[in-house]
Structure formats: C-alpha cells, structure tokens
Amino acid sequence: MMGTTAPLAVRMRPTSLDEVVGQRHLLGPGSPLRRLAAPSAEGAKLASGGQSVILWGPPGTGKTTLAQSIAHSSDRRFVELSAVTAGVKDVRQVMEESLAERDLFGRSTVLFLDEIHRFTKAQQDALLPGVEQGWVTLIAATTENPSFSVISPLLSRSLLLTLQLLDDDDIRELLERAIADPRGFDGRIALDDDARAQLVRLSSGDARRALTALEAAGAHALEASGDPEDDDAPAVVTAEAVAAAVDRALLRYDRQGDEHYDVISAFIKSVRGSDPDGALHWLARMIEAGEDPRFIARRIIVSAAEDIGMADPQALVVATAAAQAVQLIGMPEGRIPLAEAVVYLATAPKSNRSYRGIDAALADVRAGDIGRVPNHLRDAHYPGAKRLGHGKGYRYAHDEPSGVATQQHLPDPLVGRRYYEPGQHGYERDVAARLERIRRILAGE
C-alpha cells in the first residue's frame, strides 16, 4: 500500500471479469460481456457483428471496471475515451484507426466511451459509421437514462445493460478483499463488526465510496496505532475510527441526473400516500444533498393543489406560506416550515378531483369541443351590446333567495357535462352534498 499514491479504489480494480464483485445478472456464461472478454476467435461473432453495449447505472457500480476488465482479458485492441475531454475529431480518429486495424491486421477494436451522456448529438453521430459497419465494438457508460441521453440510431444499434447498486454482501466482500490484497492494505488492518457495518451503510451500494471510506478509516487506524510498520499486529478499525475519518455520508444525488427525479418522485408519492415518515425522509435527502429549497417548495405547492385539493383547501395556503417562509429566512432554518408543510400535506385528506376536472375540461377544449358563449353570459357593458342580445336573460345570483339562479353556464354543445365530481374525503364531503343541491337548482329541478 505504501508504494503508490493511487487511490485504493483504483488499485483494487479487477483485472478480469472473474474478479468483478456484483452484477451477476450480466456476467453469466455466454453473456455479451463474457463474449466481449473472450479471445477474438471465440468472440468473433459479437465483434464482427458490431454488437455494441451501453452500460447504464449509478456511480460506483462497476461500469469502468467492467470495461477495463474486458480490456485486460481480450486480445482485441482497446481504446478508451472520456466524453468529458474527447471531441468529434478524437472520435473520428479512433474510427479511422479501427478501420485500418481491421483491414490491415484483421484486428477488431473495442472502444470504451465513458460518460456518453455528455456527448452532443453531433459527437454521437460520429460514432455511428464505425458501430454500424462493425469497425468498432462500442462499450459506452452512462449514469443517465440512455433513452434521454443517447441518440436513437445509436441506442437501436446497441444492447442496453443495466447495472444495479451492489448489495451489502457485495460491499463486505469488496472490503475484505481490499484489506487482505497486497494491492490494498495487505492484512495490516482489521475491521471490527461495528466498523464493517458502518462502512457498508455509508457506501449506499457504491463500491468506490466503500473503498474510499475504508482507505480513510484504515489510514486513521494505522496512524492511531502508533506502529504502522508492525505487520504482526493489524490495526483495528473501529466505528469511532470510521466516524473520525468519514465526516458524513455523501448522498448519491445528482441534481441534474436520474436520482434527482427519482427522489422527488418518491417524495411526492409519499405525501400522496399519506406517509409523513416517508415524506420527511425524502425531504431530508434533498435538503442534505443541497437541493434548491425553492424547487422543493414549488413541488409542495403543486402537491397541495393536485393531491389534497378540495379535501382540505387549507393545504394550499400552508404550502404557499412555507414557500414564502423559505424565501424570507433561507436555509438551514427553512427546513422547519418545509417540514411542517410536508407533514400537514401527508396527513391531510386527499382528493385529486379539481386536478382531474381541469384536465378533463382542457381535453375538451383541445379537441375543439367548445361552442360559443351563451348570449346571456356575454359582456353587455359596451355600446351596442344589448342591441345584439348580449346579457339578455342573465339572472343575478345574489338576487335569488338560495344565492343560486337556474341558469346555463356551459356552451350549448356541453350542457350537462360534468368536470368536477367531489370525493368523500375531508371537506369535500360537505362540498359534494352542497354541489348536488346547487346542480339541481341550476338545472331548474
């Protein structure tokens, strides 16, 4: 461990697919990745057919590891590019060299392109000729949904493989290997049970994060032991050492990536599902990850109108007040009114009837099912309006004993159409009974 400055996660990268931890669903016998890693004579069908793969998964699940393991195992020419630094010129150069390698030496090329979602459409277009004609077999890695970040022609010519977060057993195996392996700590540290459990928990299924935390905790334990060169007495890494070395769990949360949408989706669905504990958890995840509190507040306002609606009209008032409070006081204190609003919404009765009503009305309007404004509802305040019959027959609701006048308010083609049907939860129960009486008066019954 002492002879290199490379991070532990880099030193512990597998050199073959057999060393890869996790992703068992992608590494079975005969799988595309196994065939790519085979000598070119065995994997000729895959190489010659141009069967490219796109590896999609969260950070730390092994996308780069799989590609580099294939590079070590296969006798194909292996080229690695990063979308962060490579441009169209670099891609075209690789394509030209790959064509020459195939024609002159009969040697196929595997191109590993990391973070393909950062490539523009033009840059991705430059990959198409080589992929389509089989000059290269592309292994592309992305943390973002390829359906949105990869152009359709490239996506249709590639096999999409989804990587999963490592489970706890995978992380434990990874930690023990790094402790024993000469590339890692070479047996010079040991984990107690609490420290192991803490490292597994902090990793959140991310191999790189697990090894980074182990490296920091191990170095802390070796330094604290006072005799870092004594190989006969491994330094014991305790939970206290982990806590001292790793200040806090770094949340897996990219405000521009998939996790952003997944977490806000879980948050809204927890509120809608009337689970304040789940809602507060996802709120905490967003706050701790540095999400814009204004974004959170806007989503709370939308949820108040969409999911609670008329079952408790006060929910929208509370949500709007929380948004204003966050703007006035900022963070971290803003978390308190946000939490209050979230708990109020999660525990409130639910109704989406107003939301469904406006969507149904919009559907009619967009379909052209509209009709003209009835004459008695038209503006009668400008000169000549009454001569046209505007306002004739209009009944002023406040003059009626019940406060409701028998009168048509929808256009003629839509008479009798109902967009709002109140539910039976919360305040909307009272609305339902009152609205039924109102509709009978409007219809003259």
KAWOWO-V174303 format. One record per residue. N is the residue number from 0. SS is DSSP state (a for helix, b for strand, c for the rest). PHI is phi in whole degrees, 0 to 359 (999 if undefined). OMEGA is omega in whole degrees, -180 to 180 (999 if undefined). Layout:
N | SS | PHI | OMEGA
N | SS | PHI | OMEGA
This chain:
0 | c | 999 | -174
1 | c | 285 | -171
2 | c | 274 | -178
3 | c | 218 | 177
4 | c | 256 | 179
5 | c | 295 | 178
6 | c | 300 | -179
7 | a | 303 | -179
8 | a | 299 | 178
9 | a | 284 | -178
10 | a | 297 | -175
11 | c | 269 | 179
12 | c | 299 | 179
13 | c | 298 | 177
14 | c | 256 | 176
15 | c | 208 | -180
16 | a | 295 | 180
17 | a | 294 | 180
18 | a | 270 | -177
19 | c | 291 | 178
20 | c | 262 | 180
21 | c | 86 | 178
22 | c | 55 | -179
23 | a | 298 | -179
24 | a | 293 | -180
25 | a | 254 | -169
26 | c | 240 | 178
27 | c | 288 | 179
28 | c | 303 | 178
29 | c | 80 | -180
30 | c | 291 | 180
31 | a | 306 | -179
32 | a | 291 | 177
33 | a | 297 | -179
34 | a | 291 | 176
35 | a | 296 | -177
36 | a | 280 | -179
37 | c | 288 | 173
38 | c | 307 | -171
39 | c | 302 | 178
40 | c | 294 | -180
41 | c | 283 | -177
42 | c | 258 | -174
43 | a | 299 | -178
44 | a | 301 | -179
45 | a | 292 | -177
46 | a | 293 | -176
47 | a | 290 | -179
48 | c | 278 | 179
49 | c | 68 | -178
50 | c | 286 | -179
51 | b | 272 | -180
52 | b | 230 | 173
53 | b | 242 | 180
54 | b | 264 | -177
55 | b | 243 | 178
56 | c | 181 | -180
57 | c | 295 | 176
58 | c | 301 | 174
59 | c | 79 | -180
60 | c | 261 | 172
61 | c | 110 | -179
62 | a | 298 | 179
63 | a | 293 | 179
64 | a | 300 | 179
65 | a | 298 | -179
66 | a | 296 | -178
67 | a | 288 | 175
68 | a | 294 | 176
69 | a | 297 | -180
70 | a | 298 | -179
71 | a | 287 | -174
72 | a | 273 | -174
73 | c | 268 | 175
74 | c | 264 | 176
75 | c | 285 | 174
76 | b | 292 | -176
77 | b | 240 | 179
78 | b | 236 | -179
79 | b | 240 | 176
80 | b | 232 | 173
81 | b | 247 | 180
82 | c | 295 | 179
83 | c | 290 | -174
84 | c | 247 | -175
85 | c | 276 | 177
86 | c | 238 | -179
87 | a | 300 | -180
88 | a | 300 | 180
89 | a | 296 | -180
90 | a | 296 | -179
91 | a | 296 | 178
92 | a | 296 | 178
93 | a | 298 | 180
94 | a | 298 | -180
95 | a | 295 | 180
96 | a | 294 | -180
97 | a | 293 | 178
98 | a | 296 | 178
99 | a | 296 | 179
100 | a | 300 | -179
101 | a | 292 | -175
102 | a | 287 | -175
103 | a | 273 | -172
104 | a | 240 | -179
105 | c | 64 | -175
106 | c | 250 | -180
107 | c | 274 | -176
108 | b | 238 | 171
109 | b | 252 | 179
110 | b | 253 | 174
111 | b | 261 | -179
112 | b | 244 | -178
113 | b | 276 | 177
114 | c | 57 | -178
115 | a | 299 | -180
116 | a | 296 | 179
117 | a | 276 | 179
118 | c | 286 | 173
119 | c | 285 | 178
120 | a | 300 | -179
121 | a | 297 | 180
122 | a | 292 | 178
123 | a | 291 | 177
124 | a | 302 | -179
125 | a | 294 | 178
126 | a | 280 | -169
127 | a | 302 | -177
128 | a | 303 | -179
129 | a | 294 | 180
130 | a | 291 | -177
131 | a | 292 | -177
132 | a | 272 | 177
133 | c | 82 | 176
134 | c | 295 | 180
135 | b | 228 | 166
136 | b | 255 | -175
137 | b | 270 | 166
138 | b | 245 | -178
139 | b | 252 | 179
140 | b | 242 | 178
141 | b | 208 | 174
142 | c | 263 | -178
143 | c | 248 | -177
144 | c | 304 | -178
145 | a | 299 | 179
146 | a | 299 | -180
147 | a | 254 | -172
148 | a | 249 | -180
149 | c | 240 | -178
150 | c | 295 | -175
151 | a | 302 | -179
152 | a | 300 | 180
153 | a | 286 | -180
154 | a | 296 | -178
155 | a | 288 | 180
156 | c | 262 | -176
157 | b | 234 | 175
158 | b | 266 | -178
159 | b | 272 | 178
160 | b | 244 | -177
161 | b | 261 | 178
162 | c | 268 | -179
163 | c | 253 | 172
164 | c | 302 | 178
165 | c | 292 | 177
166 | c | 276 | -175
167 | a | 299 | 179
168 | a | 296 | 178
169 | a | 298 | -179
170 | a | 296 | 178
171 | a | 298 | 178
172 | a | 298 | 179
173 | a | 296 | -180
174 | a | 296 | -178
175 | a | 295 | 178
176 | a | 296 | -180
177 | a | 293 | 179
178 | a | 289 | -174
179 | a | 274 | -172
180 | c | 291 | 176
181 | c | 301 | 177
182 | c | 288 | -180
183 | c | 254 | -177
184 | c | 270 | 174
185 | c | 55 | 176
186 | c | 77 | -175
187 | c | 271 | 173
188 | b | 228 | 175
189 | b | 219 | 180
190 | b | 258 | 168
191 | c | 277 | -172
192 | a | 299 | -179
193 | a | 294 | 180
194 | a | 294 | 179
195 | a | 298 | 180
196 | a | 297 | -180
197 | a | 291 | 179
198 | a | 295 | 178
199 | a | 297 | -179
200 | a | 294 | -179
201 | a | 294 | -175
202 | a | 290 | -177
203 | c | 52 | 177
204 | c | 81 | -177
205 | c | 256 | -177
206 | a | 297 | -178
207 | a | 297 | 180
208 | a | 294 | 179
209 | a | 298 | -178
210 | a | 289 | 178
211 | a | 295 | 178
212 | a | 293 | 178
213 | a | 297 | -179
214 | a | 298 | -180
215 | a | 293 | -179
216 | a | 292 | 179
217 | a | 295 | 178
218 | a | 297 | 179
219 | a | 296 | -179
220 | a | 293 | 179
221 | a | 296 | 179
222 | a | 294 | -179
223 | a | 288 | -178
224 | a | 290 | 176
225 | c | 82 | 180
226 | c | 217 | -173
227 | c | 296 | -178
228 | c | 265 | -178
229 | c | 279 | -175
230 | c | 287 | -177
231 | c | 280 | -178
232 | c | 233 | -179
233 | c | 298 | 177
234 | b | 288 | -178
235 | b | 272 | 177
236 | b | 272 | 179
237 | c | 259 | 176
238 | a | 299 | 178
239 | a | 295 | 179
240 | a | 294 | 177
241 | a | 297 | -179
242 | a | 297 | -179
243 | a | 290 | -176
244 | a | 273 | -177
245 | c | 246 | -171
246 | c | 297 | -178
247 | c | 199 | 178
248 | c | 287 | 177
249 | c | 276 | -174
250 | c | 288 | 173
251 | c | 281 | -176
252 | c | 200 | 179
253 | c | 250 | -175
254 | c | 292 | 177
255 | c | 253 | -172
256 | c | 248 | -176
257 | a | 300 | -175
258 | a | 299 | 176
259 | a | 304 | -177
260 | a | 286 | -180
261 | a | 294 | -178
262 | a | 290 | 180
263 | a | 293 | 176
264 | a | 296 | 178
265 | a | 297 | 179
266 | a | 298 | -178
267 | a | 296 | -179
268 | a | 290 | 176
269 | a | 289 | 175
270 | a | 297 | -179
271 | a | 298 | -179
272 | c | 277 | 177
273 | c | 61 | 179
274 | c | 246 | -178
275 | a | 294 | 180
276 | a | 291 | 176
277 | a | 298 | -179
278 | a | 298 | 179
279 | a | 293 | 177
280 | a | 298 | -178
281 | a | 292 | 174
282 | a | 299 | 180
283 | a | 297 | 179
284 | a | 300 | -179
285 | a | 292 | -180
286 | a | 297 | -177
287 | a | 294 | 180
288 | c | 278 | 178
289 | c | 86 | 177
290 | c | 300 | 178
291 | c | 298 | -178
292 | a | 297 | 178
293 | a | 292 | 176
294 | a | 296 | 179
295 | a | 300 | -178
296 | a | 297 | 179
297 | a | 296 | 180
298 | a | 293 | 178
299 | a | 294 | 178
300 | a | 298 | 180
301 | a | 298 | 180
302 | a | 297 | 180
303 | a | 300 | -179
304 | a | 279 | -174
305 | a | 280 | -170
306 | a | 258 | 179
307 | a | 257 | 173
308 | a | 52 | -175
309 | a | 283 | 175
310 | a | 294 | 174
311 | c | 204 | -178
312 | c | 302 | 180
313 | a | 293 | -179
314 | a | 300 | 179
315 | a | 294 | 177
316 | a | 295 | 179
317 | a | 296 | -179
318 | a | 296 | 180
319 | a | 293 | 178
320 | a | 297 | 178
321 | a | 297 | 179
322 | a | 297 | 178
323 | a | 294 | 180
324 | a | 297 | 179
325 | a | 298 | 179
326 | a | 294 | -178
327 | a | 285 | -172
328 | a | 254 | 179
329 | c | 71 | 179
330 | c | 255 | 12
331 | c | 272 | -177
332 | c | 296 | -179
333 | a | 300 | 179
334 | a | 298 | -174
335 | a | 288 | 175
336 | a | 296 | 176
337 | a | 297 | -180
338 | a | 296 | 179
339 | a | 300 | -180
340 | a | 296 | -179
341 | a | 296 | 179
342 | a | 295 | 179
343 | a | 300 | -177
344 | a | 294 | -178
345 | a | 294 | -177
346 | a | 266 | -180
347 | c | 282 | 172
348 | c | 297 | -172
349 | c | 244 | 172
350 | c | 204 | 175
351 | c | 250 | -174
352 | a | 294 | 178
353 | a | 295 | 179
354 | a | 299 | 179
355 | a | 295 | -179
356 | a | 297 | -179
357 | a | 293 | 179
358 | a | 293 | 177
359 | a | 293 | 178
360 | a | 295 | 178
361 | a | 297 | 179
362 | a | 297 | 177
363 | a | 295 | -178
364 | a | 298 | -178
365 | a | 292 | 179
366 | c | 276 | 179
367 | c | 84 | -180
368 | c | 272 | -169
369 | c | 233 | -176
370 | c | 81 | -178
371 | c | 273 | 176
372 | c | 292 | 178
373 | c | 303 | -175
374 | a | 305 | -174
375 | a | 290 | 178
376 | a | 263 | -176
377 | c | 284 | -179
378 | c | 294 | -178
379 | c | 246 | -173
380 | c | 265 | -179
381 | c | 262 | -177
382 | c | 303 | 178
383 | c | 89 | -177
384 | c | 294 | -178
385 | a | 293 | 178
386 | a | 296 | 178
387 | a | 275 | 179
388 | c | 90 | -180
389 | c | 291 | 178
390 | c | 84 | -177
391 | c | 291 | 179
392 | c | 89 | 179
393 | c | 292 | -180
394 | c | 249 | -177
395 | c | 280 | -171
396 | a | 302 | -177
397 | a | 290 | 178
398 | a | 275 | -178
399 | c | 272 | -180
400 | c | 303 | -179
401 | c | 272 | -176
402 | c | 80 | 179
403 | c | 227 | -179
404 | c | 253 | 173
405 | c | 293 | -170
406 | c | 192 | 177
407 | c | 269 | 178
408 | c | 244 | 177
409 | c | 270 | 173
410 | c | 299 | -175
411 | a | 308 | -177
412 | a | 294 | -174
413 | a | 249 | -179
414 | c | 302 | -179
415 | c | 92 | 179
416 | c | 289 | 179
417 | c | 241 | 178
418 | c | 258 | -178
419 | c | 253 | 175
420 | c | 236 | -176
421 | c | 297 | 177
422 | c | 271 | -175
423 | c | 243 | -179
424 | c | 247 | 174
425 | c | 58 | -177
426 | a | 300 | -176
427 | a | 292 | 174
428 | a | 299 | 179
429 | a | 293 | 179
430 | a | 298 | -177
431 | a | 301 | -179
432 | a | 294 | -179
433 | a | 293 | -178
434 | a | 294 | 178
435 | a | 297 | 177
436 | a | 295 | 180
437 | a | 299 | -177
438 | a | 293 | 177
439 | a | 293 | 178
440 | a | 294 | 180
441 | a | 302 | -178
442 | c | 276 | 179
443 | c | 78 | -180
444 | c | 275 | 999
